[in-house]
Amino acid sequence: MQGAYHKHSLMIESLGAEAIEVRTVEDIEKISGLIIPGGESTVMSKLLTRNGLIEPLRRRALSGMPVFGTCAGMIILAKEVDDFNLPLPGLMDISVHRNAYGRQLESFEAAFTVKGIGEEPVTGIFIRAPKITRCGAGVDILAEYEDVPILVRENHFLASSFHPELTGDPRIHALFLSMIK
Ligand code: GLN
């Protein structure tokens, strides 16, 4: 309902799966996996609250639906967010600090290897990105940049500090689709 969702849809469809945009409780009931895109987490939280989506999202996510949060979407998934006083579903056992990369540099690209998808580096685009400051015991770190986790998985939840949809490399989306199947 807000942010950079269109390129995610194109990526998912290029991999042969069907993508729909999720804005209502009815939409949440139809899907088998959810990507919460980058954008502005405060606006997303307000829209989720206004549309009555926090509880339905939490219920489906806790009953096993895979969810991938990218950038602002990662903030929406996190159980703990610094200086954030709006409602969140509180799903993933990570702590994040908003805009923590943004003060030095508004936006940058970085290349890194991702556990489980081969040696070829992935390029991530960081746009006023949140930084992961804590990972709970059940969280698997799939990629790091400058010794900080940037792609993490906890069971059926996946989260990235960067935007994986902007480079044309489908491997992170393929990883997420493999979590749905
Ligand atoms: N800074 C944004 C936030 O705090 C996230 C930026 C992004 O998603 N690219 O919500």
Backbone and ligand atoms as CSV (ligand in chain L), in Angstrom:
chain,resi,resn,atom,element,x,y,z
A,1,MET,N,N,0.815,-1.214,0.000
A,1,MET,CA,C,0.000,0.000,0.000
A,1,MET,C,C,0.840,1.253,0.000
A,2,GLN,N,N,2.148,1.080,0.236
A,2,GLN,CA,C,3.022,2.256,0.249
A,2,GLN,C,C,4.413,1.788,-0.133
A,3,GLY,N,N,5.151,2.618,-0.857
A,3,GLY,CA,C,6.548,2.331,-1.105
A,3,GLY,C,C,6.811,1.590,-2.394
A,4,ALA,N,N,7.963,0.901,-2.431
A,4,ALA,CA,C,8.536,0.382,-3.673
A,4,ALA,C,C,8.054,-1.033,-3.964
A,5,TYR,N,N,6.745,-1.212,-4.137
A,5,TYR,CA,C,6.233,-2.581,-4.310
A,5,TYR,C,C,6.229,-3.060,-5.752
A,6,HIS,N,N,6.163,-2.129,-6.718
A,6,HIS,CA,C,5.953,-2.561,-8.103
A,6,HIS,C,C,7.090,-3.446,-8.619
A,7,LYS,N,N,8.316,-3.067,-8.339
A,7,LYS,CA,C,9.466,-3.854,-8.833
A,7,LYS,C,C,9.524,-5.226,-8.170
A,8,HIS,N,N,9.032,-5.332,-6.947
A,8,HIS,CA,C,8.941,-6.657,-6.324
A,8,HIS,C,C,7.973,-7.545,-7.114
A,9,SER,N,N,6.826,-6.961,-7.483
A,9,SER,CA,C,5.836,-7.729,-8.255
A,9,SER,C,C,6.441,-8.232,-9.555
A,10,LEU,N,N,7.169,-7.344,-10.246
A,10,LEU,CA,C,7.771,-7.743,-11.529
A,10,LEU,C,C,8.773,-8.881,-11.308
A,11,MET,N,N,9.546,-8.793,-10.252
A,11,MET,CA,C,10.544,-9.820,-9.964
A,11,MET,C,C,9.856,-11.162,-9.660
A,12,ILE,N,N,8.819,-11.119,-8.847
A,12,ILE,CA,C,8.099,-12.353,-8.493
A,12,ILE,C,C,7.484,-12.976,-9.752
A,13,GLU,N,N,6.898,-12.134,-10.607
A,13,GLU,CA,C,6.271,-12.681,-11.817
A,13,GLU,C,C,7.331,-13.221,-12.777
A,14,SER,N,N,8.502,-12.575,-12.817
A,14,SER,CA,C,9.576,-13.075,-13.703
A,14,SER,C,C,10.048,-14.458,-13.254
A,15,LEU,N,N,9.808,-14.781,-11.991
A,15,LEU,CA,C,10.193,-16.098,-11.478
A,15,LEU,C,C,9.055,-17.110,-11.594
A,16,GLY,N,N,7.952,-16.699,-12.219
A,16,GLY,CA,C,6.874,-17.643,-12.513
A,16,GLY,C,C,5.804,-17.754,-11.440
A,17,ALA,N,N,5.857,-16.897,-10.422
A,17,ALA,CA,C,4.803,-16.913,-9.401
A,17,ALA,C,C,3.854,-15.748,-9.645
A,18,GLU,N,N,2.689,-15.802,-9.034
A,18,GLU,CA,C,1.714,-14.725,-9.205
A,18,GLU,C,C,1.882,-13.695,-8.094
A,19,ALA,N,N,1.878,-12.414,-8.465
A,19,ALA,CA,C,1.983,-11.349,-7.463
A,19,ALA,C,C,0.689,-10.552,-7.425
A,20,ILE,N,N,0.177,-10.313,-6.224
A,20,ILE,CA,C,-0.945,-9.372,-6.088
A,20,ILE,C,C,-0.566,-8.307,-5.060
A,21,GLU,N,N,-1.163,-7.133,-5.204
A,21,GLU,CA,C,-0.900,-6.067,-4.236
A,21,GLU,C,C,-1.861,-6.244,-3.067
A,22,VAL,N,N,-1.326,-6.123,-1.875
A,22,VAL,CA,C,-2.089,-6.423,-0.658
A,22,VAL,C,C,-2.418,-5.125,0.067
A,23,ARG,N,N,-3.718,-4.835,0.144
A,23,ARG,CA,C,-4.131,-3.594,0.807
A,23,ARG,C,C,-5.232,-3.809,1.831
A,24,THR,N,N,-5.889,-4.971,1.776
A,24,THR,CA,C,-7.051,-5.187,2.641
A,24,THR,C,C,-6.915,-6.528,3.370
A,25,VAL,N,N,-7.783,-6.723,4.355
A,25,VAL,CA,C,-7.813,-7.994,5.088
A,25,VAL,C,C,-8.119,-9.144,4.122
A,26,GLU,N,N,-9.017,-8.898,3.167
A,26,GLU,CA,C,-9.363,-9.946,2.183
A,26,GLU,C,C,-8.120,-10.350,1.387
A,27,ASP,N,N,-7.319,-9.366,1.000
A,27,ASP,CA,C,-6.093,-9.676,0.260
A,27,ASP,C,C,-5.172,-10.566,1.095
A,28,ILE,N,N,-5.055,-10.256,2.370
A,28,ILE,CA,C,-4.145,-11.025,3.245
A,28,ILE,C,C,-4.582,-12.487,3.314
A,29,GLU,N,N,-5.885,-12.727,3.219
A,29,GLU,CA,C,-6.370,-14.115,3.281
A,29,GLU,C,C,-6.033,-14.893,2.006
A,30,LYS,N,N,-5.816,-14.173,0.890
A,30,LYS,CA,C,-5.618,-14.848,-0.410
A,30,LYS,C,C,-4.198,-15.317,-0.654
A,31,ILE,N,N,-3.233,-14.745,0.038
A,31,ILE,CA,C,-1.839,-14.933,-0.364
A,31,ILE,C,C,-1.167,-16.095,0.375
A,32,SER,N,N,-0.073,-16.590,-0.220
A,32,SER,CA,C,0.704,-17.639,0.459
A,32,SER,C,C,2.059,-17.135,0.920
A,33,GLY,N,N,2.376,-15.891,0.626
A,33,GLY,CA,C,3.594,-15.265,1.119
A,33,GLY,C,C,3.451,-13.772,0.916
A,34,LEU,N,N,4.172,-12.987,1.729
A,34,LEU,CA,C,4.019,-11.535,1.666
A,34,LEU,C,C,5.382,-10.867,1.638
A,35,ILE,N,N,5.554,-9.906,0.713
A,35,ILE,CA,C,6.730,-9.031,0.751
A,35,ILE,C,C,6.270,-7.659,1.237
A,36,ILE,N,N,6.879,-7.192,2.308
A,36,ILE,CA,C,6.634,-5.817,2.767
A,36,ILE,C,C,7.801,-4.985,2.227
A,37,PRO,N,N,7.518,-4.037,1.330
A,37,PRO,CA,C,8.591,-3.384,0.576
A,37,PRO,C,C,9.286,-2.282,1.360
A,38,GLY,N,N,10.258,-1.650,0.694
A,38,GLY,CA,C,10.849,-0.435,1.223
A,38,GLY,C,C,9.888,0.730,1.033
A,39,GLY,N,N,10.127,1.776,1.766
A,39,GLY,CA,C,9.236,2.943,1.702
A,39,GLY,C,C,9.459,3.749,2.958
A,40,GLU,N,N,8.395,4.059,3.633
A,40,GLU,CA,C,8.507,4.836,4.875
A,40,GLU,C,C,7.721,4.090,5.960
A,41,SER,N,N,8.456,3.586,6.931
A,41,SER,CA,C,7.842,2.693,7.915
A,41,SER,C,C,6.787,3.385,8.776
A,42,THR,N,N,6.968,4.670,9.041
A,42,THR,CA,C,5.945,5.356,9.851
A,42,THR,C,C,4.625,5.426,9.079
A,43,VAL,N,N,4.714,5.716,7.789
A,43,VAL,CA,C,3.491,5.775,6.970
A,43,VAL,C,C,2.869,4.378,6.862
A,44,MET,N,N,3.735,3.375,6.667
A,44,MET,CA,C,3.213,2.002,6.579
A,44,MET,C,C,2.484,1.603,7.860
A,45,SER,N,N,3.077,1.935,9.003
A,45,SER,CA,C,2.446,1.564,10.268
A,45,SER,C,C,1.078,2.243,10.396
A,46,LYS,N,N,1.019,3.512,10.004
A,46,LYS,CA,C,-0.264,4.238,10.094
A,46,LYS,C,C,-1.303,3.623,9.161
A,47,LEU,N,N,-0.877,3.247,7.945
A,47,LEU,CA,C,-1.837,2.657,6.994
A,47,LEU,C,C,-2.269,1.262,7.443
A,48,LEU,N,N,-1.321,0.489,7.981
A,48,LEU,CA,C,-1.677,-0.839,8.501
A,48,LEU,C,C,-2.707,-0.704,9.607
A,49,THR,N,N,-2.500,0.281,10.471
A,49,THR,CA,C,-3.429,0.493,11.584
A,49,THR,C,C,-4.780,0.951,11.052
A,50,ARG,N,N,-4.754,1.940,10.149
A,50,ARG,CA,C,-6.012,2.492,9.627
A,50,ARG,C,C,-6.824,1.430,8.893
A,51,ASN,N,N,-6.147,0.542,8.173
A,51,ASN,CA,C,-6.853,-0.496,7.410
A,51,ASN,C,C,-7.114,-1.766,8.218
A,52,GLY,N,N,-6.804,-1.724,9.514
A,52,GLY,CA,C,-7.092,-2.883,10.383
A,52,GLY,C,C,-6.278,-4.112,10.020
A,53,LEU,N,N,-5.053,-3.911,9.580
A,53,LEU,CA,C,-4.254,-5.028,9.057
A,53,LEU,C,C,-3.242,-5.605,10.043
A,54,ILE,N,N,-2.991,-4.903,11.141
A,54,ILE,CA,C,-1.915,-5.381,12.025
A,54,ILE,C,C,-2.236,-6.778,12.577
A,55,GLU,N,N,-3.447,-6.948,13.096
A,55,GLU,CA,C,-3.809,-8.248,13.691
A,55,GLU,C,C,-3.911,-9.356,12.643
A,56,PRO,N,N,-4.622,-9.123,11.504
A,56,PRO,CA,C,-4.665,-10.179,10.472
A,56,PRO,C,C,-3.280,-10.560,9.963
A,57,LEU,N,N,-2.421,-9.580,9.808
A,57,LEU,CA,C,-1.056,-9.869,9.366
A,57,LEU,C,C,-0.329,-10.700,10.421
A,58,ARG,N,N,-0.443,-10.301,11.663
A,58,ARG,CA,C,0.227,-11.042,12.734
A,58,ARG,C,C,-0.289,-12.491,12.800
A,59,ARG,N,N,-1.619,-12.621,12.691
A,59,ARG,CA,C,-2.215,-13.954,12.800
A,59,ARG,C,C,-1.714,-14.871,11.686
A,60,ARG,N,N,-1.738,-14.385,10.437
A,60,ARG,CA,C,-1.286,-15.229,9.319
A,60,ARG,C,C,0.209,-15.506,9.415
A,61,ALA,N,N,0.965,-14.499,9.796
A,61,ALA,CA,C,2.420,-14.688,9.891
A,61,ALA,C,C,2.760,-15.699,10.980
A,62,LEU,N,N,2.079,-15.611,12.119
A,62,LEU,CA,C,2.382,-16.540,13.215
A,62,LEU,C,C,1.871,-17.939,12.923
A,63,SER,N,N,0.912,-18.062,11.990
A,63,SER,CA,C,0.462,-19.413,11.639
A,63,SER,C,C,1.272,-19.980,10.475
A,64,GLY,N,N,2.378,-19.330,10.101
A,64,GLY,CA,C,3.328,-19.952,9.182
A,64,GLY,C,C,3.487,-19.310,7.820
A,65,MET,N,N,2.747,-18.246,7.526
A,65,MET,CA,C,2.913,-17.625,6.208
A,65,MET,C,C,4.284,-16.929,6.125
A,66,PRO,N,N,5.092,-17.271,5.088
A,66,PRO,CA,C,6.373,-16.592,4.937
A,66,PRO,C,C,6.202,-15.092,4.656
A,67,VAL,N,N,7.041,-14.291,5.285
A,67,VAL,CA,C,7.018,-12.843,5.078
A,67,VAL,C,C,8.459,-12.378,4.858
A,68,PHE,N,N,8.634,-11.520,3.855
A,68,PHE,CA,C,9.944,-10.935,3.542
A,68,PHE,C,C,9.817,-9.426,3.684
A,69,GLY,N,N,10.575,-8.834,4.587
A,69,GLY,CA,C,10.558,-7.385,4.772
A,69,GLY,C,C,11.850,-6.787,4.261
A,70,THR,N,N,11.731,-5.826,3.342
A,70,THR,CA,C,12.928,-5.183,2.796
A,70,THR,C,C,12.946,-3.727,3.242
A,71,CYS,N,N,14.049,-3.328,3.853
A,71,CYS,CA,C,14.256,-1.934,4.260
A,71,CYS,C,C,13.138,-1.483,5.211
A,72,ALA,N,N,12.263,-0.571,4.832
A,72,ALA,CA,C,11.165,-0.206,5.730
A,72,ALA,C,C,10.360,-1.447,6.124
A,73,GLY,N,N,10.244,-2.407,5.204
A,73,GLY,CA,C,9.533,-3.659,5.510
A,73,GLY,C,C,10.209,-4.446,6.622
A,74,MET,N,N,11.528,-4.360,6.691
A,74,MET,CA,C,12.247,-5.001,7.789
A,74,MET,C,C,11.898,-4.332,9.121
A,75,ILE,N,N,11.742,-3.017,9.099
A,75,ILE,CA,C,11.340,-2.288,10.310
A,75,ILE,C,C,9.962,-2.773,10.761
A,76,ILE,N,N,9.062,-2.964,9.800
A,76,ILE,CA,C,7.712,-3.429,10.136
A,76,ILE,C,C,7.743,-4.829,10.767
A,77,LEU,N,N,8.705,-5.667,10.343
A,77,LEU,CA,C,8.790,-7.033,10.886
A,77,LEU,C,C,9.448,-7.100,12.262
A,78,ALA,N,N,10.335,-6.142,12.568
A,78,ALA,CA,C,11.188,-6.270,13.758
A,78,ALA,C,C,10.392,-6.189,15.057
A,79,LYS,N,N,10.865,-6.946,16.056
A,79,LYS,CA,C,10.232,-6.873,17.378
A,79,LYS,C,C,10.627,-5.619,18.129
A,80,GLU,N,N,11.794,-5.060,17.768
A,80,GLU,CA,C,12.268,-3.888,18.506
A,80,GLU,C,C,12.835,-2.856,17.537
A,81,VAL,N,N,12.314,-1.630,17.596
A,81,VAL,CA,C,12.772,-0.555,16.710
A,81,VAL,C,C,13.048,0.677,17.571
A,82,ASP,N,N,14.263,1.212,17.457
A,82,ASP,CA,C,14.622,2.409,18.241
A,82,ASP,C,C,13.712,3.577,17.886
A,83,ASP,N,N,13.263,4.314,18.880
A,83,ASP,CA,C,12.512,5.560,18.670
A,83,ASP,C,C,11.348,5.406,17.707
A,84,PHE,N,N,10.546,4.396,17.907
A,84,PHE,CA,C,9.404,4.172,17.019
A,84,PHE,C,C,8.219,3.881,17.924
A,85,ASN,N,N,7.263,4.817,17.949
A,85,ASN,CA,C,6.178,4.679,18.920
A,85,ASN,C,C,4.832,4.392,18.279
A,86,LEU,N,N,4.875,3.749,17.103
A,86,LEU,CA,C,3.642,3.406,16.404
A,86,LEU,C,C,3.459,1.892,16.455
A,87,PRO,N,N,2.230,1.385,16.233
A,87,PRO,CA,C,1.995,-0.058,16.332
A,87,PRO,C,C,2.710,-0.848,15.234
A,88,LEU,N,N,3.238,-1.991,15.616
A,88,LEU,CA,C,3.869,-2.923,14.691
A,88,LEU,C,C,3.429,-4.326,15.062
A,89,PRO,N,N,3.430,-5.269,14.107
A,89,PRO,CA,C,3.022,-6.632,14.452
A,89,PRO,C,C,4.042,-7.380,15.315
A,90,GLY,N,N,5.305,-6.949,15.339
A,90,GLY,CA,C,6.288,-7.560,16.242
A,90,GLY,C,C,6.562,-9.021,15.938
A,91,LEU,N,N,7.111,-9.333,14.785
A,91,LEU,CA,C,7.203,-10.726,14.333
A,91,LEU,C,C,8.601,-11.328,14.409
A,92,MET,N,N,9.618,-10.560,14.125
A,92,MET,CA,C,10.959,-11.141,13.993
A,92,MET,C,C,11.843,-10.711,15.147
A,93,ASP,N,N,12.626,-11.671,15.656
A,93,ASP,CA,C,13.423,-11.397,16.852
A,93,ASP,C,C,14.725,-10.656,16.496
A,94,ILE,N,N,14.549,-9.446,15.976
A,94,ILE,CA,C,15.692,-8.583,15.671
A,94,ILE,C,C,15.392,-7.178,16.207
A,95,SER,N,N,16.469,-6.434,16.475
A,95,SER,CA,C,16.330,-5.013,16.813
A,95,SER,C,C,16.929,-4.216,15.674
A,96,VAL,N,N,16.282,-3.117,15.323
A,96,VAL,CA,C,16.790,-2.296,14.218
A,96,VAL,C,C,16.803,-0.822,14.596
A,97,HIS,N,N,17.757,-0.143,13.976
A,97,HIS,CA,C,17.916,1.287,14.189
A,97,HIS,C,C,17.619,1.969,12.854
A,98,ARG,N,N,16.612,2.798,12.825
A,98,ARG,CA,C,16.187,3.404,11.559
A,98,ARG,C,C,17.198,4.431,11.050
A,99,ASN,N,N,17.293,4.500,9.728
A,99,ASN,CA,C,18.127,5.509,9.041
A,99,ASN,C,C,19.585,5.485,9.488
A,100,ALA,N,N,20.046,4.354,9.992
A,100,ALA,CA,C,21.377,4.322,10.605
A,100,ALA,C,C,22.498,4.378,9.572
A,101,TYR,N,N,22.213,4.044,8.326
A,101,TYR,CA,C,23.225,4.190,7.288
A,101,TYR,C,C,23.109,5.551,6.612
A,102,GLY,N,N,21.983,6.200,6.814
A,102,GLY,CA,C,21.657,7.374,6.014
A,102,GLY,C,C,22.387,8.633,6.390
A,103,ARG,N,N,22.884,8.674,7.631
A,103,ARG,CA,C,23.497,9.933,8.042
A,103,ARG,C,C,24.806,10.184,7.315
A,104,GLN,N,N,25.574,9.114,7.051
A,104,GLN,CA,C,26.830,9.308,6.330
A,104,GLN,C,C,26.570,9.563,4.854
A,105,LEU,N,N,25.644,8.803,4.298
A,105,LEU,CA,C,25.502,8.791,2.852
A,105,LEU,C,C,24.041,8.460,2.565
A,106,GLU,N,N,23.421,9.242,1.732
A,106,GLU,CA,C,21.982,9.072,1.502
A,106,GLU,C,C,21.655,7.688,0.943
A,107,SER,N,N,22.467,7.228,-0.008
A,107,SER,CA,C,22.145,5.985,-0.700
A,107,SER,C,C,23.431,5.398,-1.268
A,108,PHE,N,N,23.605,4.091,-1.177
A,108,PHE,CA,C,24.819,3.481,-1.725
A,108,PHE,C,C,24.548,2.039,-2.137
A,109,GLU,N,N,25.477,1.519,-2.925
A,109,GLU,CA,C,25.412,0.119,-3.343
A,109,GLU,C,C,26.541,-0.638,-2.684
A,110,ALA,N,N,26.303,-1.888,-2.365
A,110,ALA,CA,C,27.375,-2.723,-1.824
A,110,ALA,C,C,27.199,-4.130,-2.356
A,111,ALA,N,N,28.318,-4.825,-2.538
A,111,ALA,CA,C,28.277,-6.218,-2.990
A,111,ALA,C,C,28.740,-7.116,-1.848
A,112,PHE,N,N,28.095,-8.277,-1.728
A,112,PHE,CA,C,28.394,-9.189,-0.613
A,112,PHE,C,C,27.941,-10.588,-1.037
A,113,THR,N,N,28.483,-11.591,-0.377
A,113,THR,CA,C,28.022,-12.947,-0.669
A,113,THR,C,C,26.870,-13.297,0.263
A,114,VAL,N,N,25.993,-14.148,-0.218
A,114,VAL,CA,C,24.825,-14.570,0.549
A,114,VAL,C,C,24.905,-16.076,0.761
A,115,LYS,N,N,24.854,-16.454,2.035
A,115,LYS,CA,C,24.910,-17.866,2.410
A,115,LYS,C,C,23.825,-18.656,1.685
A,116,GLY,N,N,24.225,-19.735,1.050
A,116,GLY,CA,C,23.252,-20.655,0.464
A,116,GLY,C,C,22.846,-20.352,-0.963
A,117,ILE,N,N,23.352,-19.264,-1.574
A,117,ILE,CA,C,22.955,-19.018,-2.963
A,117,ILE,C,C,24.148,-18.934,-3.900
A,118,GLY,N,N,25.296,-19.439,-3.491
A,118,GLY,CA,C,26.458,-19.489,-4.386
A,118,GLY,C,C,27.459,-18.375,-4.122
A,119,GLU,N,N,28.602,-18.479,-4.814
A,119,GLU,CA,C,29.733,-17.580,-4.563
A,119,GLU,C,C,29.555,-16.201,-5.192
A,120,GLU,N,N,28.790,-16.143,-6.273
A,120,GLU,CA,C,28.625,-14.884,-7.024
A,120,GLU,C,C,28.018,-13.807,-6.108
A,121,PRO,N,N,28.704,-12.662,-5.897
A,121,PRO,CA,C,28.163,-11.658,-4.970
A,121,PRO,C,C,26.820,-11.079,-5.429
A,122,VAL,N,N,26.042,-10.672,-4.454
A,122,VAL,CA,C,24.781,-9.972,-4.685
A,122,VAL,C,C,25.069,-8.488,-4.457
A,123,THR,N,N,24.473,-7.633,-5.287
A,123,THR,CA,C,24.585,-6.193,-5.052
A,123,THR,C,C,23.296,-5.707,-4.402
A,124,GLY,N,N,23.438,-5.020,-3.290
A,124,GLY,CA,C,22.265,-4.463,-2.602
A,124,GLY,C,C,22.300,-2.949,-2.689
A,125,ILE,N,N,21.127,-2.355,-2.797
A,125,ILE,CA,C,21.026,-0.900,-2.801
A,125,ILE,C,C,20.429,-0.470,-1.460
A,126,PHE,N,N,21.155,0.399,-0.778
A,126,PHE,CA,C,20.764,0.859,0.560
A,126,PHE,C,C,20.261,2.290,0.439
A,127,ILE,N,N,19.010,2.505,0.821
A,127,ILE,CA,C,18.409,3.836,0.706
A,127,ILE,C,C,17.868,4.223,2.081
A,128,ARG,N,N,18.564,5.112,2.749
A,128,ARG,CA,C,18.214,5.477,4.133
A,128,ARG,C,C,17.866,4.203,4.926
A,129,ALA,N,N,18.797,3.277,4.864
A,129,ALA,CA,C,18.508,1.919,5.318
A,129,ALA,C,C,18.563,1.791,6.839
A,130,PRO,N,N,17.753,0.880,7.373
A,130,PRO,CA,C,17.845,0.560,8.798
A,130,PRO,C,C,19.007,-0.401,9.053
A,131,LYS,N,N,19.605,-0.282,10.217
A,131,LYS,CA,C,20.703,-1.173,10.594
A,131,LYS,C,C,20.199,-2.174,11.634
A,132,ILE,N,N,20.599,-3.428,11.447
A,132,ILE,CA,C,20.244,-4.462,12.432
A,132,ILE,C,C,21.231,-4.365,13.585
A,133,THR,N,N,20.713,-4.176,14.802
A,133,THR,CA,C,21.603,-3.991,15.963
A,133,THR,C,C,21.602,-5.200,16.897
A,134,ARG,N,N,20.641,-6.108,16.710
A,134,ARG,CA,C,20.595,-7.315,17.540
A,134,ARG,C,C,19.857,-8.401,16.785
A,135,CYS,N,N,20.374,-9.628,16.846
A,135,CYS,CA,C,19.675,-10.786,16.285
A,135,CYS,C,C,19.444,-11.790,17.405
A,136,GLY,N,N,18.220,-12.253,17.578
A,136,GLY,CA,C,17.919,-13.274,18.584
A,136,GLY,C,C,18.572,-14.605,18.222
A,137,ALA,N,N,18.531,-15.535,19.183
A,137,ALA,CA,C,19.236,-16.810,19.031
A,137,ALA,C,C,18.756,-17.614,17.824
A,138,GLY,N,N,17.493,-17.455,17.437
A,138,GLY,CA,C,16.963,-18.237,16.324
A,138,GLY,C,C,17.148,-17.596,14.958
A,139,VAL,N,N,17.886,-16.506,14.918
A,139,VAL,CA,C,18.023,-15.758,13.660
A,139,VAL,C,C,19.314,-16.172,12.952
A,140,ASP,N,N,19.186,-16.544,11.688
A,140,ASP,CA,C,20.317,-16.975,10.869
A,140,ASP,C,C,20.786,-15.770,10.038
A,141,ILE,N,N,22.054,-15.436,10.136
A,141,ILE,CA,C,22.595,-14.303,9.372
A,141,ILE,C,C,23.051,-14.814,8.008
A,142,LEU,N,N,22.389,-14.377,6.952
A,142,LEU,CA,C,22.693,-14.863,5.596
A,142,LEU,C,C,23.696,-13.969,4.869
A,143,ALA,N,N,23.794,-12.700,5.266
A,143,ALA,CA,C,24.774,-11.809,4.644
A,143,ALA,C,C,25.101,-10.686,5.608
A,144,GLU,N,N,26.343,-10.207,5.484
A,144,GLU,CA,C,26.802,-9.091,6.310
A,144,GLU,C,C,27.485,-8.067,5.423
A,145,TYR,N,N,27.476,-6.828,5.863
A,145,TYR,CA,C,28.247,-5.773,5.206
A,145,TYR,C,C,28.956,-5.000,6.314
A,146,GLU,N,N,30.254,-4.895,6.202
A,146,GLU,CA,C,31.080,-4.268,7.245
A,146,GLU,C,C,30.749,-4.828,8.629
A,147,ASP,N,N,30.691,-6.157,8.689
A,147,ASP,CA,C,30.461,-6.888,9.941
A,147,ASP,C,C,29.095,-6.666,10.581
A,148,VAL,N,N,28.168,-6.086,9.845
A,148,VAL,CA,C,26.810,-5.899,10.363
A,148,VAL,C,C,25.864,-6.759,9.522
A,149,PRO,N,N,24.956,-7.525,10.146
A,149,PRO,CA,C,24.008,-8.325,9.369
A,149,PRO,C,C,23.118,-7.445,8.488
A,150,ILE,N,N,22.915,-7.865,7.255
A,150,ILE,CA,C,22.049,-7.097,6.344
A,150,ILE,C,C,20.965,-7.958,5.704
A,151,LEU,N,N,21.109,-9.299,5.844
A,151,LEU,CA,C,20.068,-10.215,5.349
A,151,LEU,C,C,19.959,-11.324,6.385
A,152,VAL,N,N,18.795,-11.446,6.985
A,152,VAL,CA,C,18.627,-12.402,8.079
A,152,VAL,C,C,17.339,-13.197,7.895
A,153,ARG,N,N,17.384,-14.424,8.420
A,153,ARG,CA,C,16.218,-15.287,8.317
A,153,ARG,C,C,15.916,-15.869,9.697
A,154,GLU,N,N,14.648,-15.891,10.059
A,154,GLU,CA,C,14.204,-16.584,11.264
A,154,GLU,C,C,13.000,-17.424,10.859
A,155,ASN,N,N,13.207,-18.741,10.763
A,155,ASN,CA,C,12.165,-19.649,10.288
A,155,ASN,C,C,11.595,-19.164,8.954
A,156,HIS,N,N,10.307,-18.794,8.925
A,156,HIS,CA,C,9.682,-18.387,7.662
A,156,HIS,C,C,9.689,-16.870,7.458
A,157,PHE,N,N,10.529,-16.179,8.214
A,157,PHE,CA,C,10.661,-14.730,8.044
A,157,PHE,C,C,12.049,-14.392,7.489
A,158,LEU,N,N,12.062,-13.475,6.524
A,158,LEU,CA,C,13.301,-13.042,5.890
A,158,LEU,C,C,13.304,-11.508,5.928
A,159,ALA,N,N,14.457,-10.916,6.177
A,159,ALA,CA,C,14.507,-9.445,6.212
A,159,ALA,C,C,15.839,-8.954,5.678
A,160,SER,N,N,15.780,-7.840,4.924
A,160,SER,CA,C,17.012,-7.246,4.393
A,160,SER,C,C,17.015,-5.744,4.666
A,161,SER,N,N,18.217,-5.228,4.982
A,161,SER,CA,C,18.378,-3.773,5.127
A,161,SER,C,C,18.314,-3.082,3.769
A,162,PHE,N,N,18.686,-3.850,2.730
A,162,PHE,CA,C,18.818,-3.263,1.389
A,162,PHE,C,C,17.584,-3.571,0.538
A,163,HIS,N,N,17.546,-2.930,-0.624
A,163,HIS,CA,C,16.494,-3.196,-1.615
A,163,HIS,C,C,17.024,-4.266,-2.585
A,164,PRO,N,N,16.446,-5.462,-2.609
A,164,PRO,CA,C,16.926,-6.502,-3.522
A,164,PRO,C,C,16.220,-6.457,-4.881
A,165,GLU,N,N,15.236,-5.571,-5.030
A,165,GLU,CA,C,14.387,-5.593,-6.223
A,165,GLU,C,C,14.873,-4.624,-7.302
A,166,LEU,N,N,15.931,-3.849,-7.000
A,166,LEU,CA,C,16.306,-2.765,-7.907
A,166,LEU,C,C,17.455,-3.097,-8.843
A,167,THR,N,N,18.051,-4.282,-8.697
A,167,THR,CA,C,19.253,-4.579,-9.480
A,167,THR,C,C,19.011,-5.552,-10.631
A,168,GLY,N,N,17.841,-6.176,-10.682
A,168,GLY,CA,C,17.590,-7.158,-11.732
A,168,GLY,C,C,18.101,-8.555,-11.402
A,169,ASP,N,N,18.740,-8.726,-10.254
A,169,ASP,CA,C,19.225,-10.046,-9.828
A,169,ASP,C,C,18.106,-10.731,-9.031
A,170,PRO,N,N,17.565,-11.840,-9.551
A,170,PRO,CA,C,16.391,-12.425,-8.906
A,170,PRO,C,C,16.689,-13.397,-7.764
A,171,ARG,N,N,17.957,-13.551,-7.389
A,171,ARG,CA,C,18.281,-14.659,-6.477
A,171,ARG,C,C,17.686,-14.518,-5.071
A,172,ILE,N,N,17.562,-13.298,-4.578
A,172,ILE,CA,C,16.998,-13.155,-3.223
A,172,ILE,C,C,15.490,-13.457,-3.260
A,173,HIS,N,N,14.831,-13.005,-4.327
A,173,HIS,CA,C,13.401,-13.331,-4.464
A,173,HIS,C,C,13.204,-14.833,-4.662
A,174,ALA,N,N,14.127,-15.464,-5.411
A,174,ALA,CA,C,14.035,-16.922,-5.602
A,174,ALA,C,C,14.190,-17.626,-4.256
A,175,LEU,N,N,15.097,-17.121,-3.424
A,175,LEU,CA,C,15.250,-17.683,-2.079
A,175,LEU,C,C,13.936,-17.563,-1.305
A,176,PHE,N,N,13.307,-16.394,-1.384
A,176,PHE,CA,C,12.036,-16.217,-0.658
A,176,PHE,C,C,10.958,-17.156,-1.205
A,177,LEU,N,N,10.873,-17.278,-2.541
A,177,LEU,CA,C,9.868,-18.193,-3.103
A,177,LEU,C,C,10.127,-19.626,-2.642
A,178,SER,N,N,11.411,-20.002,-2.501
A,178,SER,CA,C,11.700,-21.360,-2.039
A,178,SER,C,C,11.220,-21.561,-0.599
A,179,MET,N,N,11.124,-20.498,0.172
A,179,MET,CA,C,10.608,-20.607,1.538
A,179,MET,C,C,9.088,-20.811,1.535
A,180,ILE,N,N,8.419,-20.387,0.469
A,180,ILE,CA,C,6.964,-20.572,0.377
A,180,ILE,C,C,6.640,-21.986,-0.055
A,181,LYS,N,N,7.397,-22.494,-1.020
A,181,LYS,CA,C,7.160,-23.872,-1.461
A,181,LYS,C,C,7.623,-24.825,-0.399
L,1,LIG,N1,N,14.118,5.264,6.235
L,1,LIG,C1,C,12.935,4.506,5.914
L,1,LIG,C2,C,12.147,4.183,7.177
L,1,LIG,O1,O,12.604,4.418,8.239
L,1,LIG,C3,C,13.280,3.235,5.185
L,1,LIG,C4,C,13.860,3.570,3.840
L,1,LIG,C5,C,13.609,2.530,2.787
L,1,LIG,O2,O,12.751,1.660,2.923
L,1,LIG,N2,N,14.322,2.619,1.693
L,1,LIG,O3,O,11.065,3.699,7.083
